[in-house]
Amino acid sequence: MKKSNLSFLDKKCIIIKSFKTSLIVGTIITLINQNECFFKFIFTQKDLIKILFNYIVPFTVSAYSRISLLNEIKKEIYKYE
């Protein structure tokens, strides 16, 4: 596997922005898909796992997309040096 050329600041920025994205997207998905849980205030273990994945998936997709984009940008910059 190729070593990433991302600096500490890049990684920190990716984590923070991906976390913010997952909070927004995960909350919207949760409200749409698990709205009955919130109205009844009854959460089963299965519901909690679904809610957890509603946040993990957007975080993972956002982080992967940002890393891919930064790597492509850096590749283009180094191509012209």
C-alpha positions as CSV (number, residue, x, y, z in Angstrom):
1,M,0.0,0.0,0.0
2,K,1.3,3.4,-0.9
3,K,2.2,5.8,1.9
4,S,0.1,8.9,2.1
5,N,1.8,12.3,1.7
6,L,-0.8,14.0,3.9
7,S,0.6,16.3,6.6
8,F,-0.7,16.5,10.1
9,L,-2.7,19.6,9.3
10,D,-4.3,17.9,6.3
11,K,-5.3,15.0,8.5
12,K,-6.7,17.2,11.2
13,C,-8.7,19.2,8.7
14,I,-10.0,16.1,7.1
15,I,-11.2,14.6,10.4
16,I,-12.8,17.9,11.6
17,K,-14.6,18.5,8.3
18,S,-15.7,14.9,7.9
19,F,-17.0,14.9,11.5
20,K,-19.1,18.0,10.7
21,T,-20.4,16.5,7.5
22,S,-21.3,13.3,9.3
23,L,-23.2,15.2,12.0
24,I,-25.3,17.0,9.5
25,V,-25.9,14.1,7.1
26,G,-26.2,11.5,9.9
27,T,-28.8,13.6,11.8
28,I,-30.9,14.1,8.6
29,I,-30.8,10.4,7.8
30,T,-31.6,9.4,11.4
31,L,-34.6,11.7,11.5
32,I,-35.9,10.3,8.2
33,N,-35.3,6.6,8.9
34,Q,-35.7,6.3,12.7
35,N,-38.3,9.1,13.4
36,E,-40.7,6.7,15.2
37,C,-38.0,6.0,17.8
38,F,-37.8,9.7,18.6
39,F,-41.5,10.1,18.9
40,K,-41.9,7.1,21.2
41,F,-38.6,7.5,23.0
42,I,-38.0,3.8,22.7
43,F,-34.7,2.7,21.4
44,T,-33.8,-1.0,20.9
45,Q,-30.2,-2.1,20.5
46,K,-31.0,-2.6,16.8
47,D,-32.1,1.0,16.5
48,L,-29.0,2.3,18.2
49,I,-26.8,0.3,15.8
50,K,-28.7,1.7,12.8
51,I,-28.3,5.2,14.2
52,L,-24.5,4.7,14.7
53,F,-24.1,3.6,11.1
54,N,-26.1,6.6,10.0
55,Y,-23.1,8.7,11.3
56,I,-20.2,6.3,10.5
57,V,-21.0,5.9,6.8
58,P,-21.1,9.7,6.0
59,F,-17.9,10.2,8.0
60,T,-16.1,7.4,6.1
61,V,-17.3,8.6,2.7
62,S,-16.5,12.2,3.4
63,A,-13.0,11.4,4.7
64,Y,-12.2,9.1,1.8
65,S,-13.4,11.7,-0.7
66,R,-11.3,14.5,0.9
67,I,-8.2,12.3,1.0
68,S,-8.6,11.3,-2.6
69,L,-9.0,14.9,-3.7
70,L,-6.0,16.1,-1.7
71,N,-3.9,13.3,-3.2
72,E,-5.0,14.2,-6.7
73,I,-4.2,17.9,-6.1
74,K,-0.8,17.1,-4.7
75,K,-0.1,14.8,-7.7
76,E,-1.0,17.6,-10.1
77,I,1.2,20.1,-8.2
78,Y,4.2,17.7,-8.2
79,K,3.7,16.9,-11.9
80,Y,4.7,20.5,-12.8
81,E,7.7,20.8,-10.5
